[in-house]
Amino acid sequence: MTATPGLRRPAQLATLGNGVVPQQAARALQILAPPPPLCRHRTLL
């Protein structure tokens, strides 16, 4: 993202950084969060 009309360099960097954060957070949760428990029994309602 370079030479964007009307957007100064700090704003360009902030825009790029903000777009990456949700993707990094999603990947971190995939790696760090424990897998959901396997349910072997179904409950009847």
PyMOL Python script that loads the backbone (N, CA, C, O; Angstrom):
from pymol import cmd

cmd.read_pdbstr("""\
ATOM      1  N   MET A   1       0.860  -1.159   0.000  1.00  0.00           N
ATOM      2  CA  MET A   1       0.000   0.000   0.000  1.00  0.00           C
ATOM      3  C   MET A   1       0.904   1.219   0.000  1.00  0.00           C
ATOM      4  O   MET A   1       1.323   1.688   1.058  1.00  0.00           O
ATOM      5  N   THR A   2       1.196   1.718  -1.154  1.00  0.00           N
ATOM      6  CA  THR A   2       2.044   2.896  -1.253  1.00  0.00           C
ATOM      7  C   THR A   2       1.385   3.920  -2.146  1.00  0.00           C
ATOM      8  O   THR A   2       0.571   3.591  -3.009  1.00  0.00           O
ATOM      9  N   ALA A   3       1.748   5.157  -1.924  1.00  0.00           N
ATOM     10  CA  ALA A   3       1.252   6.276  -2.730  1.00  0.00           C
ATOM     11  C   ALA A   3      -0.271   6.309  -2.812  1.00  0.00           C
ATOM     12  O   ALA A   3      -0.838   6.480  -3.891  1.00  0.00           O
ATOM     13  N   THR A   4      -0.925   6.144  -1.672  1.00  0.00           N
ATOM     14  CA  THR A   4      -2.381   6.239  -1.636  1.00  0.00           C
ATOM     15  C   THR A   4      -2.764   7.704  -1.500  1.00  0.00           C
ATOM     16  O   THR A   4      -2.383   8.346  -0.522  1.00  0.00           O
ATOM     17  N   PRO A   5      -3.509   8.249  -2.456  1.00  0.00           N
ATOM     18  CA  PRO A   5      -3.871   9.665  -2.393  1.00  0.00           C
ATOM     19  C   PRO A   5      -4.662   9.987  -1.121  1.00  0.00           C
ATOM     20  O   PRO A   5      -5.632   9.304  -0.790  1.00  0.00           O
ATOM     21  N   GLY A   6      -4.233  11.034  -0.420  1.00  0.00           N
ATOM     22  CA  GLY A   6      -4.957  11.491   0.757  1.00  0.00           C
ATOM     23  C   GLY A   6      -4.677  10.711   2.033  1.00  0.00           C
ATOM     24  O   GLY A   6      -5.264  11.005   3.074  1.00  0.00           O
ATOM     25  N   LEU A   7      -3.797   9.727   1.970  1.00  0.00           N
ATOM     26  CA  LEU A   7      -3.504   8.912   3.149  1.00  0.00           C
ATOM     27  C   LEU A   7      -2.011   9.007   3.444  1.00  0.00           C
ATOM     28  O   LEU A   7      -1.180   8.571   2.648  1.00  0.00           O
ATOM     29  N   ARG A   8      -1.686   9.578   4.591  1.00  0.00           N
ATOM     30  CA  ARG A   8      -0.274   9.725   4.958  1.00  0.00           C
ATOM     31  C   ARG A   8       0.299   8.384   5.385  1.00  0.00           C
ATOM     32  O   ARG A   8      -0.437   7.436   5.657  1.00  0.00           O
ATOM     33  N   ARG A   9       1.612   8.318   5.440  1.00  0.00           N
ATOM     34  CA  ARG A   9       2.329   7.065   5.738  1.00  0.00           C
ATOM     35  C   ARG A   9       1.882   6.407   7.051  1.00  0.00           C
ATOM     36  O   ARG A   9       1.638   5.200   7.052  1.00  0.00           O
ATOM     37  N   PRO A  10       1.763   7.137   8.167  1.00  0.00           N
ATOM     38  CA  PRO A  10       1.312   6.484   9.402  1.00  0.00           C
ATOM     39  C   PRO A  10      -0.079   5.852   9.272  1.00  0.00           C
ATOM     40  O   PRO A  10      -0.330   4.777   9.816  1.00  0.00           O
ATOM     41  N   ALA A  11      -0.973   6.521   8.555  1.00  0.00           N
ATOM     42  CA  ALA A  11      -2.317   5.976   8.352  1.00  0.00           C
ATOM     43  C   ALA A  11      -2.269   4.728   7.475  1.00  0.00           C
ATOM     44  O   ALA A  11      -3.029   3.785   7.694  1.00  0.00           O
ATOM     45  N   GLN A  12      -1.373   4.721   6.477  1.00  0.00           N
ATOM     46  CA  GLN A  12      -1.213   3.532   5.631  1.00  0.00           C
ATOM     47  C   GLN A  12      -0.757   2.338   6.461  1.00  0.00           C
ATOM     48  O   GLN A  12      -1.283   1.234   6.325  1.00  0.00           O
ATOM     49  N   LEU A  13       0.234   2.579   7.327  1.00  0.00           N
ATOM     50  CA  LEU A  13       0.755   1.496   8.162  1.00  0.00           C
ATOM     51  C   LEU A  13      -0.291   0.997   9.146  1.00  0.00           C
ATOM     52  O   LEU A  13      -0.400  -0.207   9.379  1.00  0.00           O
ATOM     53  N   ALA A  14      -1.062   1.914   9.725  1.00  0.00           N
ATOM     54  CA  ALA A  14      -2.112   1.517  10.658  1.00  0.00           C
ATOM     55  C   ALA A  14      -3.168   0.677   9.947  1.00  0.00           C
ATOM     56  O   ALA A  14      -3.654  -0.310  10.498  1.00  0.00           O
ATOM     57  N   THR A  15      -3.520   1.064   8.736  1.00  0.00           N
ATOM     58  CA  THR A  15      -4.513   0.317   7.970  1.00  0.00           C
ATOM     59  C   THR A  15      -4.021  -1.089   7.661  1.00  0.00           C
ATOM     60  O   THR A  15      -4.771  -2.056   7.788  1.00  0.00           O
ATOM     61  N   LEU A  16      -2.785  -1.201   7.264  1.00  0.00           N
ATOM     62  CA  LEU A  16      -2.226  -2.526   6.982  1.00  0.00           C
ATOM     63  C   LEU A  16      -2.183  -3.379   8.244  1.00  0.00           C
ATOM     64  O   LEU A  16      -2.548  -4.555   8.215  1.00  0.00           O
ATOM     65  N   GLY A  17      -1.738  -2.791   9.347  1.00  0.00           N
ATOM     66  CA  GLY A  17      -1.631  -3.526  10.600  1.00  0.00           C
ATOM     67  C   GLY A  17      -2.977  -3.989  11.104  1.00  0.00           C
ATOM     68  O   GLY A  17      -3.102  -5.117  11.579  1.00  0.00           O
ATOM     69  N   ASN A  18      -3.993  -3.140  11.011  1.00  0.00           N
ATOM     70  CA  ASN A  18      -5.317  -3.503  11.507  1.00  0.00           C
ATOM     71  C   ASN A  18      -5.935  -4.631  10.688  1.00  0.00           C
ATOM     72  O   ASN A  18      -6.755  -5.384  11.211  1.00  0.00           O
ATOM     73  N   GLY A  19      -5.573  -4.762   9.453  1.00  0.00           N
ATOM     74  CA  GLY A  19      -6.119  -5.832   8.632  1.00  0.00           C
ATOM     75  C   GLY A  19      -5.536  -7.190   8.962  1.00  0.00           C
ATOM     76  O   GLY A  19      -6.162  -8.219   8.707  1.00  0.00           O
ATOM     77  N   VAL A  20      -4.344  -7.197   9.525  1.00  0.00           N
ATOM     78  CA  VAL A  20      -3.663  -8.455   9.817  1.00  0.00           C
ATOM     79  C   VAL A  20      -4.052  -9.005  11.177  1.00  0.00           C
ATOM     80  O   VAL A  20      -4.062 -10.223  11.359  1.00  0.00           O
ATOM     81  N   VAL A  21      -4.367  -8.158  12.126  1.00  0.00           N
ATOM     82  CA  VAL A  21      -4.618  -8.576  13.499  1.00  0.00           C
ATOM     83  C   VAL A  21      -5.714  -9.643  13.612  1.00  0.00           C
ATOM     84  O   VAL A  21      -5.485 -10.643  14.292  1.00  0.00           O
ATOM     85  N   PRO A  22      -6.880  -9.495  12.993  1.00  0.00           N
ATOM     86  CA  PRO A  22      -7.900 -10.543  13.125  1.00  0.00           C
ATOM     87  C   PRO A  22      -7.432 -11.899  12.592  1.00  0.00           C
ATOM     88  O   PRO A  22      -7.768 -12.937  13.162  1.00  0.00           O
ATOM     89  N   GLN A  23      -6.662 -11.895  11.507  1.00  0.00           N
ATOM     90  CA  GLN A  23      -6.159 -13.150  10.960  1.00  0.00           C
ATOM     91  C   GLN A  23      -5.163 -13.792  11.918  1.00  0.00           C
ATOM     92  O   GLN A  23      -5.179 -15.009  12.101  1.00  0.00           O
ATOM     93  N   GLN A  24      -4.305 -12.994  12.525  1.00  0.00           N
ATOM     94  CA  GLN A  24      -3.334 -13.518  13.478  1.00  0.00           C
ATOM     95  C   GLN A  24      -4.033 -14.051  14.721  1.00  0.00           C
ATOM     96  O   GLN A  24      -3.635 -15.084  15.260  1.00  0.00           O
ATOM     97  N   ALA A  25      -5.068 -13.358  15.180  1.00  0.00           N
ATOM     98  CA  ALA A  25      -5.806 -13.805  16.357  1.00  0.00           C
ATOM     99  C   ALA A  25      -6.511 -15.128  16.086  1.00  0.00           C
ATOM    100  O   ALA A  25      -6.513 -16.018  16.937  1.00  0.00           O
ATOM    101  N   ALA A  26      -7.102 -15.259  14.921  1.00  0.00           N
ATOM    102  CA  ALA A  26      -7.784 -16.508  14.582  1.00  0.00           C
ATOM    103  C   ALA A  26      -6.802 -17.669  14.542  1.00  0.00           C
ATOM    104  O   ALA A  26      -7.107 -18.755  15.034  1.00  0.00           O
ATOM    105  N   ARG A  27      -5.645 -17.454  13.970  1.00  0.00           N
ATOM    106  CA  ARG A  27      -4.629 -18.517  13.904  1.00  0.00           C
ATOM    107  C   ARG A  27      -4.109 -18.857  15.294  1.00  0.00           C
ATOM    108  O   ARG A  27      -3.903 -20.029  15.610  1.00  0.00           O
ATOM    109  N   ALA A  28      -3.895 -17.842  16.125  1.00  0.00           N
ATOM    110  CA  ALA A  28      -3.424 -18.083  17.489  1.00  0.00           C
ATOM    111  C   ALA A  28      -4.422 -18.923  18.267  1.00  0.00           C
ATOM    112  O   ALA A  28      -4.026 -19.817  19.015  1.00  0.00           O
ATOM    113  N   LEU A  29      -5.712 -18.648  18.102  1.00  0.00           N
ATOM    114  CA  LEU A  29      -6.728 -19.452  18.786  1.00  0.00           C
ATOM    115  C   LEU A  29      -6.724 -20.890  18.289  1.00  0.00           C
ATOM    116  O   LEU A  29      -6.906 -21.820  19.074  1.00  0.00           O
ATOM    117  N   GLN A  30      -6.520 -21.076  17.001  1.00  0.00           N
ATOM    118  CA  GLN A  30      -6.453 -22.437  16.463  1.00  0.00           C
ATOM    119  C   GLN A  30      -5.300 -23.207  17.081  1.00  0.00           C
ATOM    120  O   GLN A  30      -5.426 -24.396  17.371  1.00  0.00           O
ATOM    121  N   ILE A  31      -4.182 -22.535  17.282  1.00  0.00           N
ATOM    122  CA  ILE A  31      -2.988 -23.195  17.814  1.00  0.00           C
ATOM    123  C   ILE A  31      -3.089 -23.399  19.324  1.00  0.00           C
ATOM    124  O   ILE A  31      -2.750 -24.471  19.825  1.00  0.00           O
ATOM    125  N   LEU A  32      -3.550 -22.384  20.052  1.00  0.00           N
ATOM    126  CA  LEU A  32      -3.476 -22.395  21.505  1.00  0.00           C
ATOM    127  C   LEU A  32      -4.706 -22.966  22.205  1.00  0.00           C
ATOM    128  O   LEU A  32      -4.587 -23.527  23.295  1.00  0.00           O
ATOM    129  N   ALA A  33      -5.861 -22.835  21.612  1.00  0.00           N
ATOM    130  CA  ALA A  33      -7.086 -23.295  22.281  1.00  0.00           C
ATOM    131  C   ALA A  33      -7.172 -24.813  22.230  1.00  0.00           C
ATOM    132  O   ALA A  33      -6.849 -25.422  21.210  1.00  0.00           O
ATOM    133  N   PRO A  34      -7.604 -25.421  23.317  1.00  0.00           N
ATOM    134  CA  PRO A  34      -7.758 -26.876  23.296  1.00  0.00           C
ATOM    135  C   PRO A  34      -8.900 -27.268  22.355  1.00  0.00           C
ATOM    136  O   PRO A  34      -9.849 -26.507  22.172  1.00  0.00           O
ATOM    137  N   PRO A  35      -8.803 -28.442  21.770  1.00  0.00           N
ATOM    138  CA  PRO A  35      -9.881 -28.876  20.882  1.00  0.00           C
ATOM    139  C   PRO A  35     -11.155 -29.112  21.684  1.00  0.00           C
ATOM    140  O   PRO A  35     -11.088 -29.440  22.868  1.00  0.00           O
ATOM    141  N   PRO A  36     -12.305 -28.951  21.057  1.00  0.00           N
ATOM    142  CA  PRO A  36     -13.562 -29.193  21.783  1.00  0.00           C
ATOM    143  C   PRO A  36     -13.657 -30.667  22.168  1.00  0.00           C
ATOM    144  O   PRO A  36     -13.162 -31.533  21.446  1.00  0.00           O
ATOM    145  N   PRO A  37     -14.291 -30.952  23.302  1.00  0.00           N
ATOM    146  CA  PRO A  37     -14.412 -32.344  23.728  1.00  0.00           C
ATOM    147  C   PRO A  37     -15.298 -33.131  22.761  1.00  0.00           C
ATOM    148  O   PRO A  37     -16.252 -32.603  22.189  1.00  0.00           O
ATOM    149  N   LEU A  38     -14.959 -34.386  22.599  1.00  0.00           N
ATOM    150  CA  LEU A  38     -15.790 -35.258  21.776  1.00  0.00           C
ATOM    151  C   LEU A  38     -16.936 -35.789  22.615  1.00  0.00           C
ATOM    152  O   LEU A  38     -16.718 -36.338  23.695  1.00  0.00           O
ATOM    153  N   CYS A  39     -18.115 -35.634  22.139  1.00  0.00           N
ATOM    154  CA  CYS A  39     -19.292 -36.110  22.860  1.00  0.00           C
ATOM    155  C   CYS A  39     -19.677 -37.467  22.287  1.00  0.00           C
ATOM    156  O   CYS A  39     -20.038 -37.577  21.115  1.00  0.00           O
ATOM    157  N   ARG A  40     -19.597 -38.481  23.108  1.00  0.00           N
ATOM    158  CA  ARG A  40     -19.911 -39.835  22.635  1.00  0.00           C
ATOM    159  C   ARG A  40     -21.356 -40.200  22.891  1.00  0.00           C
ATOM    160  O   ARG A  40     -21.854 -41.187  22.349  1.00  0.00           O
ATOM    161  N   HIS A  41     -22.031 -39.422  23.705  1.00  0.00           N
ATOM    162  CA  HIS A  41     -23.435 -39.718  24.039  1.00  0.00           C
ATOM    163  C   HIS A  41     -24.309 -38.578  23.589  1.00  0.00           C
ATOM    164  O   HIS A  41     -23.972 -37.406  23.761  1.00  0.00           O
ATOM    165  N   ARG A  42     -25.409 -38.926  23.023  1.00  0.00           N
ATOM    166  CA  ARG A  42     -26.390 -37.910  22.661  1.00  0.00           C
ATOM    167  C   ARG A  42     -27.451 -37.877  23.747  1.00  0.00           C
ATOM    168  O   ARG A  42     -27.915 -38.914  24.221  1.00  0.00           O
ATOM    169  N   THR A  43     -27.819 -36.680  24.125  1.00  0.00           N
ATOM    170  CA  THR A  43     -28.880 -36.558  25.129  1.00  0.00           C
ATOM    171  C   THR A  43     -30.194 -36.371  24.408  1.00  0.00           C
ATOM    172  O   THR A  43     -30.272 -35.647  23.416  1.00  0.00           O
ATOM    173  N   LEU A  44     -31.212 -37.018  24.901  1.00  0.00           N
ATOM    174  CA  LEU A  44     -32.547 -36.895  24.325  1.00  0.00           C
ATOM    175  C   LEU A  44     -33.300 -35.791  25.048  1.00  0.00           C
ATOM    176  O   LEU A  44     -33.333 -35.752  26.278  1.00  0.00           O
ATOM    177  N   LEU A  45     -33.897 -34.907  24.289  1.00  0.00           N
ATOM    178  CA  LEU A  45     -34.628 -33.816  24.903  1.00  0.00           C
ATOM    179  C   LEU A  45     -36.080 -34.136  24.996  1.00  0.00           C
ATOM    180  O   LEU A  45     -36.860 -33.323  25.492  1.00  0.00           O
TER     181      LEU A  45
END
""", "prot")
cmd.dss("prot")
cmd.show_as("cartoon", "prot")
cmd.util.cbc("prot")
cmd.orient("prot")
